């Protein structure tokens, strides 16, 4: 996750919404992309967000060197603790609402589900669901 990703958060030079398919023009406004620090796929996702004219927020499991310059677009979350990540994002989303959460691999899928559920977004649910405690009659 380098500084290059940040130049895609402004809408200049993007494909006009009327040129995109109906799916692409739906309500996605601000998207949280969960990317492990070690991934090589960041640029592809950033380019897709640029094409869709999405305000892209990137969260990783380690601080980005540019995070101080772009605190609303480069976040650090504890991917190893999905519940903690969801709590942190609730505070962020109170200031800057999110429309979707997108994981890029197996490790971030669980985190995305926890965050999406915490924010009331449509997500793939975590399975298996914890069973409620047995009640005695």
C-alpha positions in Angstrom: 0.0 0.0 0.0 1.9 3.0 -1.2 1.1 6.6 -1.7 0.1 5.9 -5.3 -3.3 4.6 -4.1 -4.2 8.0 -2.9 -4.3 9.8 -6.2 -7.4 7.7 -7.0 -9.6 9.2 -4.3 -10.5 12.3 -6.3 -13.0 12.0 -9.1 -11.0 13.8 -11.8 -10.3 11.7 -14.9 -12.8 8.9 -14.1 -15.3 7.2 -16.4 -18.6 9.1 -16.2 -21.3 7.2 -14.3 -23.6 7.2 -17.4 -21.0 5.1 -19.3 -21.0 2.3 -16.7 -23.4 -0.6 -16.3 -26.4 -0.3 -14.0 -24.6 -2.4 -11.4 -21.7 0.0 -11.3 -23.8 3.0 -10.9 -25.6 1.7 -7.9 -25.2 3.4 -4.5 -21.5 2.6 -3.8 -20.1 5.9 -2.7 -17.4 5.0 -0.1 -15.8 1.6 -0.1 -13.6 0.1 2.5 -11.0 -2.2 1.0 -9.3 -4.6 3.4 -5.8 -5.4 2.1 -3.0 -7.2 3.9 0.3 -5.3 3.9 2.0 -8.1 2.0 -0.4 -8.3 -0.9 0.7 -7.5 -4.4 -2.9 -6.8 -5.6 -3.5 -3.3 -4.3 -3.1 -1.6 -7.6 -5.7 -3.7 -9.4 -8.3 -2.9 -6.8 -7.4 0.8 -6.8 -7.8 1.0 -10.5 -11.2 -0.7 -10.3 -12.3 1.8 -7.7 -11.2 4.6 -9.9 -13.2 3.2 -12.8 -16.3 3.0 -10.6 -15.8 6.5 -9.2 -15.7 5.2 -5.6 -14.2 7.1 -2.7 -11.8 4.4 -1.7 -10.6 3.9 1.9 -7.9 1.3 2.3 -7.4 -0.6 5.6 -4.4 -2.8 6.2 -3.0 -4.7 9.1 0.0 -2.5 9.5 0.4 1.2 9.3 1.1 2.8 6.0 3.9 5.3 5.8 1.4 7.8 4.2 -1.3 7.3 6.8 -0.5 10.5 8.6 -1.0 12.5 5.4 -4.3 10.8 4.5 -5.9 9.7 7.8 -9.4 9.3 6.2 -8.2 7.1 3.4 -5.4 4.9 4.9 -6.4 3.0 8.0 -4.8 0.4 10.2 -7.0 -2.4 11.6 -6.3 -5.5 13.7 -7.1 -8.1 11.1 -6.3 -10.8 13.7 -9.2 -9.6 15.9 -12.3 -9.1 13.7 -14.4 -7.8 16.6 -11.8 -5.1 17.5 -11.6 -4.1 13.9 -15.4 -3.8 13.7 -15.4 -1.6 16.8 -12.7 0.7 15.4 -14.5 1.0 12.1 -17.8 1.9 13.8 -16.1 5.1 15.1 -14.7 5.9 11.6 -18.1 5.2 9.9 -19.9 7.5 12.3 -17.8 10.4 10.8 -17.5 9.0 7.2 -20.2 6.4 6.5 -19.2 3.4 4.4 -21.4 1.8 1.7 -19.5 -1.5 1.3 -16.6 -3.5 2.7 -14.5 -5.6 0.3 -12.0 -8.2 1.4 -9.2 -9.4 -0.9 -8.3 -12.7 0.6 -9.3 -15.4 3.1 -7.8 -13.6 6.1 -9.7 -10.3 5.4 -13.0 -12.1 4.6 -13.7 -12.8 8.2 -12.8 -9.2 9.1 -15.0 -7.8 6.4 -18.0 -9.9 7.6 -17.6 -8.6 11.1 -17.3 -5.0 10.0 -20.2 -5.3 7.6 -22.4 -6.8 10.3 -21.4 -4.1 12.8 -22.3 -1.4 10.3 -25.5 -3.1 9.1 -24.2 -3.6 5.6 -25.1 -6.6 3.4 -22.4 -9.2 3.9 -21.6 -12.8 3.8 -22.3 -13.9 7.3 -19.8 -15.6 9.5 -20.3 -19.3 9.8 -20.9 -21.2 11.9 -23.1 -18.9 13.8 -22.6 -19.2 17.6 -25.5 -20.9 19.2 -27.4 -19.2 21.9 -26.7 -20.6 25.4 -29.0 -23.4 26.4 -31.7 -22.3 28.8 -32.9 -24.5 31.6 -36.7 -25.0 31.9 
